[in-house]
Amino acid sequence: MTGIFEEVHLRLPHITLAGRLHGPEDGTPVIALHGWLDNASSFARLMPRLPGLRVLALDLAGHGLSEHRPAGGLYPHWEYARDVLQVADQLGWERFSLIGHSMGAIVAAQLAAAMPERVERLVLIEGVVPPESAPGHPAQRLGKALREQLAHGTRRKPFYASVDQAVRARSLSGLPVTESAARLLVERGLQPVEGGFTWRSDNRLTLTTPVRLERAQAMEMVLRIECPTLLMLAEAGLLAGLGDLLERLPFERVRLPGGHHLHLDDDAGADLVAACINRFFTPP
């Protein structure tokens, strides 16, 4: 069940972003943000199961069919947040809700905390705060990032002789997904090159982040979220070890069977996630 999507391209002052729009024109406005190195197809199974919502699933900058940042630019979370606000302005959405997965959930949480007047409701799927950096080593992190940036021009993207080879590679990556989920992501994330295929995504996305929020800073930020928030956790997901931290968050929490991409891996997972989201958006 993937439904029919309207492909959109949104020209912002600094970049053009692509996305998929689904749902009734008078539905509740929602912007959906995917995870690192994924794309708008991350929500292909979920969106048709949210009948009351008008959902724009964005390809974040550097991902999917969206443009890459200009030469010399990078991809900090706050730049994604600015992009989302400008997209909402272009759509005429003064207030809107956010659904985020993984990195997209981290961006969504930070945006909701920083701009409470803009965000109505917040759904976080398998993400809430950035991964914790090793304490006491900011200089080493910055040095590693700078060296990678200087050497960036010599790095090459992976090459695949066939689409099926790319699907297998994506399904067995560091954040594994089912083969059917990988095929959905690959259909939007792959581009032809001479003799085969490679990823559309910007190679700079794999560079070390120069500066990362400390855990205390990240927690202070999300604790300032004012809107109703639903945090969805997978039993075999990436947040299983954050029990004490999650207990401090004043969010509604739901734990569901599945892995990190539970909303995309199969129809059963999408059904469970959608049921929780639909209840969350239904007034009491």
C-alpha positions in Angstrom: 0.0 0.0 0.0 1.9 3.0 -1.2 -0.8 5.2 -2.8 -0.5 8.0 -5.3 1.8 10.9 -4.5 2.2 14.3 -6.1 5.8 15.1 -6.8 6.7 18.7 -5.9 9.7 20.9 -6.2 10.0 23.9 -3.9 12.3 26.8 -4.9 13.7 28.3 -1.7 16.0 31.4 -1.8 19.1 29.3 -1.4 18.1 25.8 -2.7 15.4 23.8 -4.5 14.0 20.9 -2.5 11.9 18.0 -3.8 9.2 16.1 -2.0 6.1 14.0 -2.2 2.7 15.4 -1.2 -0.2 13.2 -0.2 -3.6 13.5 1.5 -6.6 15.8 1.2 -6.0 19.5 0.5 -7.9 20.4 3.7 -6.1 17.9 5.8 -4.0 18.7 8.8 -0.6 20.1 7.5 2.3 17.9 8.3 6.0 17.9 7.1 7.8 14.5 7.3 11.5 14.4 7.6 13.5 11.2 6.8 16.7 9.8 8.3 20.3 10.1 7.3 21.0 9.0 3.7 17.3 8.0 3.2 14.8 10.1 1.2 11.1 10.9 1.0 10.3 7.3 0.1 11.0 6.5 3.7 7.3 7.4 4.2 5.9 5.7 1.1 4.1 3.0 3.2 3.1 5.3 6.0 1.5 8.3 4.2 -1.4 6.5 2.6 -2.4 5.2 6.0 -2.8 8.7 7.4 -6.2 9.7 5.8 -6.8 13.0 7.7 -3.3 14.5 7.1 -1.9 16.5 4.3 1.7 15.2 4.4 4.7 16.6 2.6 7.5 14.1 2.8 10.7 16.1 2.0 13.9 15.0 0.4 16.2 16.9 2.8 19.0 18.9 1.1 21.6 16.6 -0.4 19.2 13.6 -0.4 16.9 12.1 -3.0 15.8 14.5 -5.7 16.7 17.7 -3.8 19.6 19.9 -4.6 22.9 19.6 -2.8 24.3 22.5 -0.7 26.6 24.9 -2.6 30.3 24.1 -2.8 31.9 24.6 0.6 28.7 24.1 2.5 27.9 21.3 5.0 24.8 19.8 6.5 24.3 20.8 10.1 20.9 20.2 11.6 20.0 23.9 12.0 20.2 24.3 8.2 17.7 21.6 7.7 15.5 23.3 10.3 15.7 26.6 8.4 14.8 24.7 5.2 11.7 23.3 6.8 10.5 26.7 8.0 10.9 28.2 4.5 9.1 25.2 2.9 6.2 25.8 5.3 6.1 29.5 4.5 6.0 28.7 0.8 3.1 26.3 1.4 1.3 29.0 3.5 1.5 26.8 6.6 1.9 29.2 9.5 1.5 26.3 11.9 2.1 22.7 11.0 3.0 19.4 12.6 6.2 17.3 12.1 6.8 13.6 11.7 10.5 12.7 11.8 12.4 9.5 11.6 15.9 9.0 13.0 18.0 12.1 12.0 14.7 13.7 10.7 13.3 13.2 14.2 16.3 14.9 15.8 15.9 17.9 13.4 12.1 18.0 14.1 12.6 17.9 17.9 15.2 20.8 17.7 12.9 22.8 15.5 9.9 22.3 17.7 11.9 23.4 20.7 13.3 26.5 19.0 10.2 27.6 17.3 7.2 26.6 19.5 4.9 29.1 17.8 5.2 27.2 14.5 4.9 23.5 15.5 1.4 22.2 16.4 2.2 18.5 17.1 5.4 16.4 16.9 5.8 12.7 16.1 9.3 11.2 16.6 10.1 7.8 15.2 13.3 6.2 16.5 15.0 9.5 17.1 15.1 12.4 19.6 18.7 13.6 20.5 21.9 13.3 18.4 24.3 10.4 19.1 26.5 11.1 22.0 30.1 12.2 21.2 33.1 10.9 23.2 33.5 13.3 26.1 36.4 15.7 26.1 37.5 15.3 22.5 36.1 18.3 20.6 39.5 19.2 19.1 40.1 15.7 17.8 36.6 15.7 16.2 37.1 19.0 14.6 40.5 18.0 13.3 39.2 14.8 11.8 36.3 16.7 10.1 38.7 19.3 8.7 41.0 16.7 7.2 38.1 14.9 5.6 36.8 18.1 4.1 40.2 19.0 2.6 40.3 15.5 1.1 36.7 15.4 0.0 37.5 16.0 -3.7 39.3 12.6 -3.9 36.5 10.5 -2.5 34.3 8.5 -4.9 30.8 7.2 -4.4 30.0 3.5 -4.5 29.3 2.0 -7.9 26.7 -0.6 -8.7 26.4 -2.6 -11.9 22.7 -3.0 -11.4 19.8 -1.7 -9.5 19.4 -5.1 -7.7 23.0 -4.8 -6.5 22.3 -1.4 -5.0 19.2 -2.8 -3.4 21.2 -5.5 -1.7 23.9 -3.1 -0.6 21.2 -0.8 1.0 19.4 -3.6 2.7 22.6 -4.9 4.3 24.1 -1.5 5.3 24.9 -0.2 8.8 21.2 0.6 9.2 19.7 -2.5 7.6 16.2 -2.6 6.1 14.1 -5.2 4.4 14.7 -5.7 0.7 11.3 -4.3 -0.2 12.1 -1.2 1.9 15.5 -0.9 0.3 13.9 -1.0 -3.2 11.6 1.9 -2.3 14.6 4.0 -1.1 16.8 3.0 -4.1 14.1 4.0 -6.6 14.4 7.6 -5.5 18.0 7.6 -4.3 19.9 6.1 -7.2 21.1 7.8 -10.4 22.6 6.3 -13.6 26.2 6.7 -14.5 28.3 5.2 -17.2 28.1 1.4 -17.0 25.9 1.4 -13.9 24.5 3.4 -11.0 25.5 5.4 -7.9 23.7 7.3 -5.2 22.2 10.8 -5.8 23.0 11.8 -2.3 25.8 14.3 -1.6 29.0 12.6 -0.6 29.5 15.4 2.0 26.8 13.7 4.1 29.2 11.0 5.1 31.8 13.4 6.5 32.5 13.7 10.2 30.3 16.4 11.9 32.7 19.1 13.1 30.8 20.0 16.2 28.1 18.1 18.0 25.8 19.1 20.9 26.8 17.5 24.2 24.1 15.2 25.6 23.2 17.8 28.3 22.7 20.5 25.7 20.6 18.2 23.5 18.5 17.2 26.5 18.0 20.9 27.6 16.8 21.6 24.1 14.2 18.8 23.8 12.9 19.5 27.3 11.8 22.9 26.0 9.4 21.3 23.5 5.9 22.7 24.3 3.7 20.9 21.8 2.1 17.5 22.3 4.8 14.9 21.3 4.6 11.2 20.5 7.9 9.2 20.7 7.7 5.9 18.9 10.4 3.3 19.8 11.1 0.0 18.0 11.8 -3.0 20.2 14.8 -3.9 18.1 15.7 -0.2 17.3 18.6 2.1 18.1 17.2 3.8 21.2 16.9 0.7 23.4 19.9 1.7 25.5 18.5 5.2 26.3 16.0 4.0 28.9 17.0 6.4 31.7 17.2 9.4 29.3 13.8 8.6 27.7 12.2 8.4 31.1 13.0 12.1 31.7 11.1 13.2 28.6 7.5 14.4 29.2 6.4 12.8 25.9 3.8 10.1 25.2 5.8 7.0 24.4 4.9 3.9 22.4 7.1 0.8 21.9 6.3 -1.3 18.9 7.8 -4.5 17.4 10.3 -4.0 14.6 13.6 -2.5 13.8 14.9 1.1 13.2 12.8 1.4 10.0 9.7 -0.1 11.4 7.4 2.3 9.5 9.0 1.3 6.2 10.1 -2.3 6.5 6.7 -3.9 5.9 3.0 -3.3 5.8 2.5 -4.7 9.3 4.9 -2.2 10.8 3.4 0.7 8.8 -0.1 -0.3 10.0 1.1 -0.2 13.7 2.9 3.1 13.3 0.0 4.7 11.4 -2.6 3.5 14.0 -0.6 5.3 16.7 -0.2 8.5 14.7 -3.9 8.6 13.7 -4.9 8.3 17.4 -2.4 11.0 18.3 -3.9 13.4 15.7 -7.5 12.6 16.6 -9.0 15.1 19.1 -10.3 13.5 22.4 
